[in-house]
Amino acid sequence: MKALTGLYHAAVWLAILFVISPMLLMMVVAFNPADYFSFPPQGFSLRWFAEIPGHTGYRNSVMNSLKLAATATALAVLISIPAALGLRRGDWKALELAVLSPLFFPLVIWSLGLLQLYGMAGINGTFLSLVLAHTVLVMPFIFRVVLQSLRETGTRYEEAAHSLGADKWTAFRKVTLPLIAPGVLVGAVFGFLISFTDVTLTMFISSSGNATFPVRVYSEQRSEGLNQIVLAWSAVITFVIFVISLAGEKLARWSRYF
């Protein structure tokens, strides 16, 4: 039994190491002063981090990613909250499955369909086309978290508010929304990160004028190989995501939603 327990623990730690080792490697080589990717690093330097502001192409692509993710997440939240409110009661499994259906569609096939649809609508390659696609992409994740929050909260507080004379809008604004706010925030952050890091969908429907950071990195990696400035940007983004994850777990215990 002890031997099996030891093997189990070893397998768990190996799995954890396998997950985090690429990120650790990237963080280490980002401080390499060499002009090209090399491991082990030739030293320790902040050279590439200092050069981040001077590369407008990468900065613009990061701003495109931030703008796209923020817009799509805001729209997805505005859609997910009413949808979750409508589906939390009763047996609406078919409708709930319809809202969650983008989770099950292969992104490549869906992207090809979007290309045809956008071509017919005349919006192919525009920022609007990206926003609409990313809204559908992240909405199931946000919807699922909001719906779970509503079901955990129940309806007793709303019913108490109604019994005291509050109308539906007042009860939602002053009772329900504050109670589900942590879940809405967790879903929004999770959706934002999914949109920000997406490559497959964005690569199919974006144009050169609104390329996001992940798409730019992927394209350059295929043609030019690893770039040290990309590693520096990636290290910064990874650190920010790590801080957000710790803060989310500490303040909202967001792991309970997954």
N, C-alpha and C positions, 0 to 999 in steps of 0.2 A: 504493500500500500504506500509506504514512504517513497519507494522508487517511482511509482506512478505519479505521486504528488510532485516529486521533484521534476519529472519529465514534463508534467503539465505546466509548472511554473517556468521552466526553461523555454517551452514553446511559446508561452505568453510573452516573455521578455524578448524572444527572438522576433515575434510578430511586431511588437512595439518598436524594436530597433529597426526593423525593415521599413516601417512607416515613417519614422522620423529621420532616418539616416540621410535621405536625399536633401531634406531641408537643412540638416546640420552641415552637410558637405557644401551646399550652396552658401550658407552663412560664412563658412570658413574661407572659401575661395574668393568671396566678395572683397575680402581685405588683402588679397594678393596684389602687390604692386606691378606684377608682370603685365605686358601688353596683350597677353592671350591666356586662355584657360590652362592652368597647370596644377597638378597635385603630386606631391605636397607643395604648398605655397612657398614662394621664394622669400617671403618676409611678411611683415605686417604693416599696412599702410591704409590711410583714408583717402588715397588719391582718387579712386573712382567715385567715392561718395561726394568729394569736393567738385567733381566734374558733372554731377547730375544736373545742376541748374543750367549748364551751358549747352545741353543737348535738347534743343527745342522739339525735335521730332518725337523723342520719347516722352517729353513733358506733355506735348499735345495729345499723344495717344493715351496717357494716363488720365488727363482731363476728360477726354472722350469717354473713357471707361467709367469715371466717376459720375459724369453727367448722365450717361445712359443708365447706369445702375440706380442712381437716385430717382430718376424720372420713372423708370419701370417699377421700382419698388413702391413708390408713392401711389401709382395707379393701381398696382396689385393689392395694396392695403385697402384702398377705397372700394375695391370690388370684393375683396375677401370678407370684410366685416359684415356687410349686408347679406352676402351669400351664407356665411356661417350662422348668422342670426336666423335666417329663414330655414336652414336645414338641421338645426340642433334638436328640434322636436319632431316626433313622428318617425315613421319608417320611410326615409327618403334615400335609401341606399343607391338606387339607380342614378338619381341626380348627383349625389355625393361622388359616385364613381365617375360621372361625366365631368365634374369639376376637376377631379384628380387624374383624368385620362392623359393629360400631357406627360405625366410621369412614366407612362407605359409605351408611348410612341417612340420608335427609334428616331433620334434627332436628325440623322442624315435624310431619312425618308421625308420627315416633316419639313425639313429645310427645303428640299426639292419642291414640295408642294407649295411652300410659301413663295418660292421664286416665281412659280407660274401665276399664283394669285396676285402677287405684287406687280408682275408684268402687266397683267390685265387691268389692274387698278391704276397703273402709271406711277407708282411710288417706289419702284425697285431702286435700291441703293441709297435711299434717303434716310435721314435720322429718324423720321416717323416710322419707317418700316422696322428699324431696329427696336424702337421703343415698344411697338405693338408686339413684336415677337418675344422680346424679353419679359414683357408683362405676363404673357401666357406661360412663359417658361418658369417664372418664379411664383406665380399665383398659387399653384397647388401646395407648395411648401408653406406659404404664409397662411393659406386657408386651413390647412390641417392643424397648425399650431393654434390658430384663433378658435377653431371649432373645439379643440381639446380644452382650451381655457374656458370656453362657455359651458361645456358639459361638466367640468370640474366645479365651476361656480354654482351651477344650478339656476333655478328661477325664483327661489324663495325671496331673495332680496328685491327683485323686481316686483314680485307680487305684494311684498310689504309696502313698497313705494306706491304702487297703484292703490292699495287700500287706504293710504294716507292722502290720496287725491292727486298724485302726480300723473301726468299724461305719459304716453309712450316715449315721446322724445325727451322729456325731462328725466324719466326713469333711466333711459339709456345713457344720457349725457352725465347725470350725476351719480348713478349707481353702477350700471353695467360696465360702462367704458373704463372707469377707474379700476374696477376689479379685474378686467381682462387686459389692462394696459401692459403688464409685464409680458404676457403672451404675445400681444401685438408687437411689442418692441423686439422680442426674440425672433418672431417670424420675419419682421422687417430686416433685421440685421442678417439673418440667414439668407433671405432672398437677395439682399444687396450683394452679399459675398458670392452667391451663385451667379448672379448677373455679371459681376465684375470679373470673375475668373472664366467665364464661358469662352470657348474657342470654336467648337463645332458649328453651332447655330450662327454665331456672328460671322464666321469666316465665309459662310455661304451667301449671306445677304448684305454684308457691309461693302462699301466702296472704299477706294483709296483715300477719299477725303474725310472719312469718319472711322478709320481703322482704330480699334481699341488696342490697349497695351498687350493683352494675351495674343491677339491675332498678329500684331506686329512682331512680337517675339517669336512666335511659331514660324512665320514666313521667313524671318531672317535666319533662324536656326536651320531651316531647310536649305537655304542657299549659301549662307556665309559661316555657319557654325556659331559657337558660343562667343558672346561679346561681353567683355568685363563690365561695361556700363549697364548692360542688362542684368548681370548678376548683382550689381549694386542696387539697382531699382528693385529687383526681386527680394533682396535681403530686407530692404526697408518695408516693402509691402508685407512680407512674411512676419516681420516684427510687429507691425501694426495689427495684423489679423490675430496674432498670438495675444497681444494685449487686450484686444476686444473680446477674445474668447475667455480669458481669465476674468475680465470685468463682468461679462455676461453670466458666467458661472457663479461668481461671488455675489453679485447683486440680484440676479433673477433666477439663479439655479436652472439655467436653460437646458441642461442635459436631461431634465425630467420630461421635456416635451418630445424627446426623440427615442 
